[in-house]
Amino acid sequence: MTYPQGSDPIIALILATASGPWGLAWSALGVFAGYALRGATGFGAGLVIIPVLAFVMPFEVVVPLLSAMGVFASSGQAWHQRRHLDANSRKALVTLLGWSLVGVTLGLTLFAVLASRLLLNMFGVFLTAYALWSLRPKAPPRALPRRPVIIASGISGSLVATLFGGMAGPFFAVYLDALQLGRARFRATMSTVLFLLSIVRIAGYGGLGLYDARVGALLIALMPLMIIGMVVGERLHQRLSDARFQKMVALLLVASGIALALK
């Protein structure tokens, strides 16, 4: 890659990867919004960030970049909320991670053989389907058989996260909700499992050679927005109007998913 004479190579690399200054600004806004959501709920950053970044960056950059950012975000949350982990939370954490390793293995195998454009189109279809599913009328809560739920949550969540760089949280939430851990223990367990899952995925992406200068430069550039978003989200989590917010996000995801599926 060549750079204009007199330009900083790192800045030029960031701008080239993000499709220019406006693409970088768009990416920064997406990272801030995604991690504000993550700070408020304990998960959900990928729901916002992946479709935003995928419009301006190569998908093979988006996936390892978001996974690396997830390690930093989850480590801070997991450490801050560690006091809320009790015996039941730790048991759920270990069991969920066991099945997640199966999903990560499947995801890395598929990621290595599928073309980047196909992965992007698959993500668009998945995003649209997920968003439409989230808009369905909510049924009254009922007791779920825990073993089938944990197997499905662990494998599907980690498979999706490995293929697309994130979005394991909604799948894991199905199982953690069934355990009725309470809000504090739910967030602590979710942050810890996402942190450990990100480490495993990063090791796999590293083995595939996905961590290059583009990912490193963008990670440095976008980290401040991640931190600010997390802080804002932590302050706002008591004020969220869940139903209205979830409906708005779902409608945006439908539009983004269709656009990415056709890109």
N, C-alpha and C positions, 0 to 999 in steps of 0.2 A: 504493500500500500504506500502511495506517495502522498506528501503533504505540501501545501503551498509554502513557498519560501518565507521564512521568518515566523511561521506559526509554531505553536507548541505541539509536539507530536501527540502528547496525551490528550490535550483538549481536542485536537483534530480527530483523534481516534474515537473519542466519546461522541462528538458531533456526527461523525460519519456513521457510527453504529446506530445512533438514535435518530437518524434521518434529518439532522440539522438542528438549529436552535429551538425551533417550535416543537419538534419531536422530543427534545430533551425537556422542555418546559412541560409538555403534556405528560411525559413519564414521571417527572417530579411531582406533579399534581396527583397522579394515580398512586404513587408510592405513599404520599402523605395521607390521602383519603383511605387507602387500604389499611395502613397501619394505625390510623385513628380508629377504624372499625375493629382491628385486632386488639388494640388497647382497651376498647370498651367491652368487648365480648369474650376475649380469649382466643378467638379464631376468626377466620373470614377474610384475611388480607388477600389471599389468592383470588377470591371472587371478584375483587375490584382490580387488582394489579395485573393479573395475567392478560385479560382482554385489552387493557389499556396499553401495556408494553407491546403486545403482539401486533398492534397496528403499525408500530414504527420500528421494531427491531426484529432481527431474525429469531425464529423460535428456538434455535439451538443456543442462543444467548439468553433468552428470557428464562428458560427452565433452570440452568445452573445458577443464574444471577439471583432469582427469587429464592432458591434453596439456600444459598449462602446468606442472604439477608435474613431468612427465617431462623438460621442458627443464632445470629446475634439477637434478634427480637425475642426468641423463645428462651434463650439463656437468661436474659434479664428478667423476664416474667417468671420463669420457673424458680429462679433464686429468690425473687421478691415474695413469691407466694408459697415457698416451700413449707412454711409452718402449717399450712392448711392440709398437707398430705397426711392422712392417717392410714391405719392398716388396710381398710377397705379400698382407699384410693390407690395405695401401692399395689394391692393385688390386682385391681382393674388395670393398672398401668402395665404390669408385667405380662398379663394375659393378652392385652391388646397388642403389645409390642411383638409377642411371639407370632401372632397371625400376620402382623404387618410385614414381617420379614419375608413371608411368602409373596405378598403383593409387590414388595420392592424388587424381588428377584424376577418376577414376571415382567414388571415394568421396565427394568433395565434391559432385559432381553428384547422386548418389543422396541424400545427406544433405539437400540443399536441397529435394528434392521429396517425400521420404517423411515421413509423420507420425511424431511422437515415439513414440506408443504402438506403431505398427508396428515401428519400430526396436527398441524394447524387447523385443517378442515375438520378433523375428528374432534378437536377441542371445541370448535364452533358448534358442531352438532350436539356434543355433550352439554355445553353451556346452555344452549337453547332448551334442551330437554329438562335439565335440572331447574332452570328458571321457571318453566311452565309447571313443573311438578310442585315447586314451592308456592305457586299461586293457588293450588287446589284448596278447597274448603278443608279446614283442619278437623279431623275426627277427634272425638273425646279420647283422652289418654287411656291406654289399657296396658295390662301386664303383658310383657313380651317374653318368649322363651329365650333365656339369656345366651345359651351356647350358640344357636343359629345366628342370633343377632351379633355376637362378638366376632364370629367367623366372617360373616358378611361385612361388618363394619371394618374390621382390621384389614382384610385382603383388598376390598374394593377401595377403601380410603387410601391405602398406601400405593395401590396400583395407579389410581388417578393422579396422586401427588407425584409419583415418579415419572409418569408420562408427560404431565403438564406443568410440573414445578410447584404445585400446591393444591389447595382445595380438599385436603384430607379432613379438615375440621368438621364439615357438615356430616360426613360419614361416621366419624368417631363420636360425634355428638349423639347419634341415635342410640348407641350402646351406653354412653355415660348418662344420658337422660333416663334410660331404663333403670339404672342403678340408684337414681334419686339421691345423688351425692350432696345436693345443696349447691348454691351459687359459688361460694368460695372454694369448696373442694373440687367442684366441676372445673373452674378456671385453672386451678393449680394442676390438676391432673392433665387437662388438655394441653397446657403450656409445656409440661414436662414431656409428654409423649410426642408432641410436635418437635421439640428440641432434639430428642433422641432420634426420631425418624429422619430429621434433616441431616444429622451427622452421617447416618447410614447412606442416605441418598447422595450426599456430597462425595463420599468415598467411591460410590459407584460411578458417578459422573466423572470424577477424576480419573478412574480407570479407563473411561471411554475417551479421555483427552478433551473434555469440553471446557475446562478452565483455562482460558487463554487471556491475552492482554486486554481484549475487549471487555470481558466479564470483570476483570480486576479493576479497570479504569471506571467502569460504570458503578461498581460497588462503592468505590470511594466517593464518587460524585453524588450518589443517591442516599448514602447512609445518613447524612444530616436530616433529610426529609423523613426518613424512617423513624429516627429518634424523636423528632418534633411531633410526628403523628401519634406515636405511642403515648407521649406525655399528654397530648390533647385528649386522646381516647380514654386514658385513665381518669381524667378529670370529668369526662362527659358520661361515663358509663352509668351513673345513677340517674341521668336525665333522659335516657333513650325512650322514645315511644316505639316499642318493638314492632307492633303490627303495621303501622304506617311506613316505617323505615324499611321493613322487609319487603313490603309490596313495591316500594319505589325501586329498591335494588333489583328485585326480580324482573321488573319491566325493563330496566336498563340492560340486564343480562340477556334478555330475549333479543333485543335489538343488536347487542354486541355479538351474540352467538351466531345470528343469521348472517351478519356482515363477515365474520371470520370464516364461517363455513363456505361462503361464496368467494372469498378473497383469492 
